[in-house]
Amino acid sequence: MISNTDIFMKGTVMEHFILEVNETDVRREREKSRELRKSRWWQNRLALGGCHYCGGSFSPEELTMDHLVPVSRGGKASRNNVVPACKECNSRKKYLLPIEWEEYLAKQDNQPMESSK
């Protein structure tokens, strides 16, 4: 079992979100993701060229498949749980749930800018 006790953000609403995910289920969902990447539906999503998170325009080669609810946190490899994301956004989001991602972004926006003296 994969325990998500270490996968949470202290001081947030999701602080106590813990879910145990069976490794067999994770492997099965990752295999489904590989198949979904080959689908015409996914190719059409990539062709639109937009990152779900930052709204930037990218070539299909520059976009990755991101699970809104990560597979490691119990998410499924289904059309309603995957979105195209640029590599930078996907790397920053990591294993966060949508509410955790929003809280992360809010904290980033509230941090003071470094002065360029």
N, C-alpha and C positions, 0 to 999 in steps of 0.2 A: 504494500500500500504506500502511496505517496501522500504524505501529510502536508497540508499547507499551513501548518502553524507558523512557519517562518515567512510565509508569503502574505504579509499584510502591512499596512502602514499605521504606525503608532499615532495615536491622537486623531484618528479619523473615525467616521461613522462605521467603517468596515473593520475596525480593530479586532472584533471578535469573530470575524468570518473564518471558519475553519471547515474544510471539507476534505474527506479522505477519498482519493481517487484510485481505483484499481489499475495497476500497471497494464493489465491486459486490455482494459477499456481505453487507456491512453494510446496504446499501440494500434488498436482497431480504428480509433478516430483519426490518428495520423495517417493511416492507410487510406481512409475515406477522403482525407484532405488531398492526398496525392492524386486520387482519382478525380476529385472535383476540379483540381487545377487543369486537368486535361479536357474538361467539358467545354462545349461551345458557349454555355452560359457564362462561365468564368472568363473565357477569351473575350467575349463581348464586354464584360465589365472592365477588363484591362484596357480594351480598345478605347474606352471613354477617357482614359488617361488622367483621372482625378484621384488624389489621395483623400480618403475618407476623413482624415484627421486635420490636415493643414489646408486642404483645398487646392494644393498646388497641382500644376499640370506636369505630367511625366509621360515618357514613352512607356509602352507596356513592359519593356525589359527592366525598367527602373521601379516597377511596382511589385509588391509582395502580397501574399495572402495573409491577412491578420484575422484571428478569431476574436470577436468582440469579447466573448467569455472564453478565455484560454482553455485549451484542451487539458492542460495540467490542473485546471481549477474546475473541471467537470463540464466544460463546454463541448459542444458537438460540432462535427464537421458537416454543417448543413448550410444551405443558401441563406438562411436568415441569421447565421452567426458568423459569416465571413465577409470581409470588406477589403477592397484594394487599399494598400497603404504604401507610402514611399518608404524606402529602407530606413531613413532617419527616424520617422515617426514610429515605425514598427519596432525599431531597436529601443527607442525611448519608452514606449508603452510596456514592453516586455510582457509580464504575466498579470498586469493589472486588469481589474474589472472596470467597466465603463465609469462607474461612480468614483472609483479610486483614481482613474486617469483624469477625470474632471477636477478632482481635488488636487492632484499633482500639478496640473496646469494652473489652477488658481493660486497655488503657493508660488509657482514660478513667476506669475504676473505680479505678485505682491512683494517679491524680493527687490530691494533697492538696486538700481543700476550702478555699476562701478563708474566712477568719474574718470575721465580721460585727461588727467592732469599731467 
